[in-house]
């Protein structure tokens, strides 16, 4: 083939157009998200956040406060454990109903499927915010919120895991007369048990983070303590709480890693598959679940009384019909757009930040920094960024960016480590400087992985951006929090439906994208 | 009577006719080999007998139970009495051998017993006896992913033996095994069915194995029954007719007789065994 005589790159025009389109799309997004880096250096804001951060040192270590802190830590653990236990009880039958695993004929199960979509499509924080109004301030709302949302998530994932393993063992058992549950226990569970247990432990880890966050809407635990400390701008207390919180997250991380490794040990050569270790573990599990419920002292009996049933149904009825006036719908639509803008700008910022933190060597200090960023949930970051740049979507963008940078930085680092080193080595031997080696040698190989990770986090951030407004960081959440505090349930109902629709849309789009990319 | 198919046809949802107007019947204790080119309908016939597929038309009766209008509990009761040996043993790798064998009676046991057996095997002696038959009793508490392919296949057979079924179906049970093991396995199935007076229906790829071990040979071709004869009356001409679509050579157990030293002796031993 003959080359063109002109020295023009044929790909150049396309790239230029793409860059212009990206800028054109990004500009209104930046406007909506109210990105004003200047706000970070505004004198007033600087004093507030400066005083607050200065008060971090020394952290509060008074014995009275430490007593509260210990109790709140235990409460957080108990909420996570009890919530997950509830979720598990909900997920096993629901997953069984929804899953096509072990069935001889495909079924649709539209009812249980849509119930699951609603349960997990509404964020746990929204459930908590609503349930707090039914059950009052305290851990009951948090436990139930976790149970409902995580029950929906666990059920869906359980169903999918059971569908993904080899179906022939169960089919063979059914053809020899075994019932569906037994065929699943004998034919599918051995293949899926490790993945099921591993995902459940991972969710427990998430539940600890979530239970901290739910404290901000009054559902008890460390979050409630943090909320009080933030409202009183007590930096010393906030520092101690944050520190304990990070310890908790790291410990949960380590514990779940240990558990997942323990699942790999083959059973001993004896008649019972369960030895002292699994027996001891089951006992500890049962004890901790019952201790959790005992400590939280949830009057589940009272929940199921006729009196509470009527008050609950009255409360639920007050959400209907949702406010569908054009004026309110326009406001909600604006909220959705703002939520999307926060999520996009926040994720992009996190990608840049994460990339910068994923590269420098030696890794140790940067790994610690990334882990710290990642262990603080977005909503907790938002309470701090709201102090730094004032109320509004920009605080949400920063909060998302800080947490997501921690997650993405770690994932990017792994992607770079897994990229074949030959190309980079050749360039280095040719005498290229480090930056050039990275851009020409490592980045092209790792790019698809980086894009996949970033898109995946963006998907999660859309959901997160919807609730950051609870602490004043813009988006749909701000409307919901505001309307609920004014007891405007019809308006709140519209916002919840919008959140649900957003979540379902994200699900559908990402499933479609994944199919398209395969 | 073990089973009776009367004018049975099976058409798949995509319009493909797997079986066309088949009539076949077997008495209790018969040993029947199904042979024929691939795609002839052997697997469909076995699935139909195992109630995994329902006939589109015609009457089918298995173990004195009519297959049309079966209630779920009747179907379950019938299925308990049908054992199946698969080409690839359908056993999860992380399951222990003892559990995999005991799973043969899930349909017969009450649910509580099956649940208890997950925590502690309820019939260790029974599982051990079944495994002794296939020479694997030392692997009773091993995990199935620690076994070789041939050992796993024998676990699948031990499960079928443990089930004590009245009708034993086997769909290409030995096509993944080497000739010596294939022969031993078929002998084991025949032996077990013979002891309990159960009926054995096996589809086989290797014509020589079918002819030397089974008393009745059913040739299946293009969804129909090409011939149904005692083993002694099956002629080479009939076989060539049956396998016309697959070329000149008949599929046999020892695929490359000229390249394996001592294969002739092996074939002779095979003929002597059965």
Interface residues (C-beta under 8 A of the other chain):
Chain A: X104 X165 X166 X168 X169 X171 X172 X173 X174 X175 X176 X177 X178 X179 X181 X182 X183 X185 X186 X187 X188 X189 X190 X191 X193 X194 X266 X267 X269 X270 X271 X272 X273 X274
Chain B: X50 X51 X52 X76 X77 X78 X79 X80 X81 X82 X83 X84 X86 X88 X90 X91 X92 X93 X94 X95 X96 X98 X99 X103 X104 X106 X107 X108 X111 X114 X115 X118 X119 X120 X121 X124 X141 X142 X143 X146 X163 X165
